[in-house]
Each structure stands twice: as C-alpha cells, then as structure tokens.
Amino acid sequence: MGHTKPKAQLETVEPIGTRVLIRKDEDKKTTKGGIQLPGNIEIPTITGRIVAVSAQVERDEDYPIRQYDKVLFNPKNAIPVDFEGDNRLFVVPVEDVVAVFRRPEV
C-alpha cells in the first residue's frame, strides 16, 4: 500500500506482565581473590542491569526496580532474547529478581 516502515529502526523488547528485561553481566571466571572458576560452574544467582521493566511492574509499588538498576537475579526461569550474537539479554519474571544494588543518596 506504499506504506513501508524504515528498516534502520532497532528492534526493542518490551517485557509484558510481571517481567523485566535484564542484560546479564559478563560471567566471572575468576573470583575477587583471583581463584579461577571452572567454566561450567553452576552459579545460582547472577547479576545484571535492568534494560526495561513492564508497564505492570512500573506501576506496582511492591517492585522498586527501575531501568538501569543493577540487580541480582535467579536465572532459572530467565528466557533468552536471541537477536544478539553473544546473547546476554533475558526476560526474567520479577519474582526472580532477588535484590537491587543501591548506592546511598548523597
């Protein structure tokens, strides 16, 4: 119909329901003390940054998480978002976000 969308636009991912989009931090292969970890070690919780929160989470006072917050999350139910080569984007149920890192307001 002569109405085409420009292809240059980047696709964005908007989580739906009580979910958030998290970019997982790089896997740490060494501990702070310099101990080398085996690559297949099962780390039960991992850290990442909130990329986007669903409208539902944003409105809910019980979930004090916002875009760019650093969080600790349980990756068990994380769904990988697969349009990046080194995929580190995951849609995560908000109840699997177990902690938010806060800096004291100065």
C-alpha positions as CSV (number, residue, x, y, z in Angstrom):
1,M,0.0,0.0,0.0
2,G,3.1,2.3,-0.3
3,H,3.4,2.4,3.5
4,T,6.6,0.7,4.5
5,K,8.5,1.0,7.7
6,P,12.1,2.2,7.6
7,K,14.4,-0.8,8.2
8,A,17.0,1.2,10.1
9,Q,15.0,1.1,13.3
10,L,16.4,-1.1,16.0
11,E,14.0,-3.6,17.4
12,T,13.3,-3.2,21.1
13,V,12.0,-5.7,23.5
14,E,9.2,-4.8,25.9
15,P,8.5,-7.2,28.7
16,I,4.8,-8.0,29.4
17,G,3.2,-8.9,32.6
18,T,5.3,-9.0,35.8
19,R,8.6,-9.4,33.9
20,V,11.7,-7.3,33.4
21,L,14.4,-7.3,30.7
22,I,17.9,-7.8,32.1
23,R,21.3,-7.6,30.4
24,K,23.3,-10.2,32.3
25,D,26.8,-9.1,33.5
26,E,29.8,-10.9,31.9
27,D,30.3,-14.3,33.5
28,K,33.1,-14.0,36.1
29,K,35.6,-16.8,35.5
30,T,37.8,-15.6,38.4
31,T,36.8,-14.6,41.9
32,K,37.9,-11.3,43.5
33,G,40.7,-13.2,45.1
34,G,41.9,-14.4,41.7
35,I,40.7,-18.0,42.0
36,Q,40.0,-19.5,38.6
37,L,36.4,-20.9,38.4
38,P,35.6,-23.8,36.1
39,G,33.5,-22.6,33.1
40,N,30.6,-24.9,33.8
41,I,30.2,-24.0,37.5
42,E,26.5,-23.6,38.4
43,I,26.1,-20.1,39.9
44,P,22.6,-20.0,41.4
45,T,22.2,-16.2,41.2
46,I,23.7,-13.8,38.8
47,T,23.9,-10.0,38.4
48,G,22.8,-7.8,35.6
49,R,21.3,-4.4,34.7
50,I,17.6,-3.7,34.1
51,V,17.2,-2.8,30.5
52,A,13.4,-2.4,30.6
53,V,10.5,-3.1,33.0
54,S,7.0,-3.9,32.0
55,A,4.3,-1.3,32.5
56,Q,2.7,-3.6,35.2
57,V,5.9,-3.7,37.2
58,E,6.5,0.0,36.8
59,R,3.0,0.8,38.3
60,D,3.4,-1.7,41.2
61,E,4.8,-0.1,44.4
62,D,5.9,-3.6,45.6
63,Y,8.6,-3.7,42.9
64,P,11.0,-0.8,43.5
65,I,13.1,-1.5,40.4
66,R,13.7,0.9,37.5
67,Q,15.6,0.9,34.3
68,Y,19.4,0.8,34.7
69,D,19.2,-0.7,38.2
70,K,21.9,-3.3,39.0
71,V,20.1,-6.4,40.3
72,L,20.8,-9.9,41.5
73,F,18.5,-12.5,39.9
74,N,17.9,-16.2,39.7
75,P,18.4,-17.3,36.1
76,K,16.3,-20.5,36.4
77,N,13.2,-19.1,34.6
78,A,15.1,-16.5,32.5
79,I,14.1,-16.6,28.8
80,P,17.0,-15.6,26.5
81,V,16.2,-12.9,23.9
82,D,18.0,-14.1,20.9
83,F,18.8,-11.3,18.5
84,E,22.4,-10.7,19.6
85,G,25.4,-12.9,18.9
86,D,26.8,-13.0,22.5
87,N,23.3,-13.1,23.9
88,R,23.1,-11.6,27.4
89,L,19.6,-10.3,27.3
90,F,17.0,-12.1,29.3
91,V,13.3,-11.7,30.1
92,V,13.0,-12.6,33.8
93,P,9.9,-12.9,36.0
94,V,10.1,-10.1,38.5
95,E,9.8,-12.5,41.4
96,D,13.2,-14.0,40.3
97,V,14.9,-10.6,40.8
98,V,16.1,-11.2,44.4
99,A,17.9,-7.9,45.2
100,V,18.7,-4.5,43.9
101,F,22.1,-2.8,44.4
102,R,21.6,0.7,45.9
103,R,24.1,3.4,46.4
104,P,23.3,5.7,49.3
105,E,21.9,9.0,48.1
106,V,24.4,11.8,48.9
